[in-house]
């Protein structure tokens, strides 16, 4: 997502280092860019909406010669893409760049405006600049002012700060899932949100930990904790080639994107949860009680992986919000002449926002008078522009063709919509709302914990990667997760795989089961658990090998399965996201063991813009 670059020294013009670093981060995706550079005693800021070439044009017209500065590429979360909302942001003598989400930005904005601060943008970032500036105005050093300001923040952030009152330093800070790297050179120091940004200038880097603050100067880098006490962080020497650097050291983009999912989920939840009010703010998307109660049906339309996210969403919307919900493959939707009207809502779900079939379904819904609420990952896309409302997923760009983080963030977005409709319709008690919101806020951390099963999944993959057929089984909300697992495996490993509702196994697929067909069973705890165990036993009775994904504490499952992958329990709905992690990892490891092109599998394209 957003990119940060910083430089302090005299070996280079800051403008050159910043633009070069931002170019190396373009693969992360962004909608605006900017730089701040110290010119004499003043910090000059240049910003532009759109691609980096637009900022380069601004700097050609108004070049900057200074040797201390910060640069940023932004993927909008607070406020629409615009020059006004682009980073860097200024407050008084302080300028900052920031990645992440500040959850208590509403309270901070009210407090700062009450104290006389004029907030010029829609962002949460500018509020941090104001907090730091208040400390600087009191005569505090920049590092101290940043530490004290960060103590006020709730959320996830990585930031870089500079001030006209301290012209020889940059300050960096990290808390939560947003990474930040500092690099040391000969009489110069560098700052980056990812290694590629500064790799041409130094291979000696320090990755900041949560709660770390770094002071960058020509003399090098000093790291301190939240109390200002020095912290010893051993520099690492980076040996990656440029392509490996873009992948963050991972072997493939798909692998990197699987491990980015905690951050992607955090950004998608963002500040949309208002726990104090037991409510959700879906970026201004409004439902009155009358509108919500009048909804006769919701039609979720999507293709491929997104259609499986919609199937998960159907369970959520019907069971939580109590509204009838249909899921259609977008390629079939308009050709079956769906019955729609003003009392219906069509919800296209698309990672790219350009999927031709999904766009066609959207236009069919609009032509018949339905409200269009899209779930999309791409601002300014055709689907986003043609919708009445859009809930953005903030997954960031996916380089790997097989979708991973886009899928889980789509499910999170659909859960947010289901909860919002349920709250508006008065279907949940205060305790139930609190419990649902609490589960949602725990989700990123539990996804991060679930990713720790990676090596265990890899060992299981080694035992089964030579199989030529797989069956994936699930019941209830885990049925679409089984289908997604089968899709991932066939997409990147070229193994034939099918996803089935476990109760349907006896109506056909059971004929295929023998010792040569591994069966992946998503057997988490739930209302249908005992029935699923019965299905599992039918597989074992026919010499099938069972790989079970089960809830921690379910010891009996080990008696029924050949392999068990345990995940935590996060309730009736969000456990489906945790169960998605092992099927992604399993597909990835099987594919790498078979030597296929994981990131660019044959015959597939990332965005399908034709019928």
Secondary structure as UniProt FT lines:
FT   STRAND          3..9
FT   HELIX           14..24
FT   HELIX           26..28
FT   STRAND          32..39
FT   TURN            40..41
FT   STRAND          42..49
FT   HELIX           52..61
FT   STRAND          68..74
FT   TURN            83..85
FT   STRAND          89..91
FT   TURN            92..93
FT   STRAND          94..102
FT   TURN            103..104
FT   HELIX           105..114
FT   TURN            115..116
FT   HELIX           125..137
FT   TURN            138..139
FT   HELIX           142..150
FT   TURN            151..152
FT   STRAND          155..163
FT   TURN            164..165
FT   STRAND          166..175
FT   STRAND          181..185
FT   TURN            186..187
FT   STRAND          188..192
FT   HELIX           195..197
FT   TURN            198..201
FT   STRAND          204..207
FT   TURN            210..211
FT   STRAND          213..217
FT   TURN            218..219
FT   STRAND          220..224
FT   TURN            226..227
FT   STRAND          236..237
FT   HELIX           242..246
FT   TURN            247..249
FT   HELIX           253..259
FT   HELIX           261..269
FT   TURN            270..271
FT   STRAND          273..274
FT   HELIX           275..277
FT   STRAND          279..280
FT   TURN            283..284
FT   HELIX           289..294
FT   STRAND          297..302
FT   HELIX           304..316
FT   HELIX           317..321
FT   STRAND          325..329
FT   HELIX           330..333
FT   HELIX           334..336
FT   TURN            342..343
FT   STRAND          344..350
FT   HELIX           356..367
FT   TURN            368..369
FT   STRAND          371..376
FT   TURN            379..380
FT   HELIX           382..385
FT   STRAND          389..392
FT   HELIX           405..424
FT   TURN            425..426
FT   HELIX           430..450
FT   HELIX           451..453
FT   HELIX           454..464
FT   TURN            465..466
FT   STRAND          469..474
FT   TURN            476..477
FT   HELIX           478..493
FT   STRAND          496..501
FT   HELIX           502..507
FT   HELIX           509..512
FT   TURN            515..516
FT   STRAND          518..523
FT   TURN            527..528
FT   HELIX           529..540
FT   TURN            541..543
FT   STRAND          545..551
FT   TURN            552..553
FT   TURN            555..556
FT   HELIX           557..560
FT   STRAND          563..567
FT   HELIX           571..594
FT   TURN            602..603
//
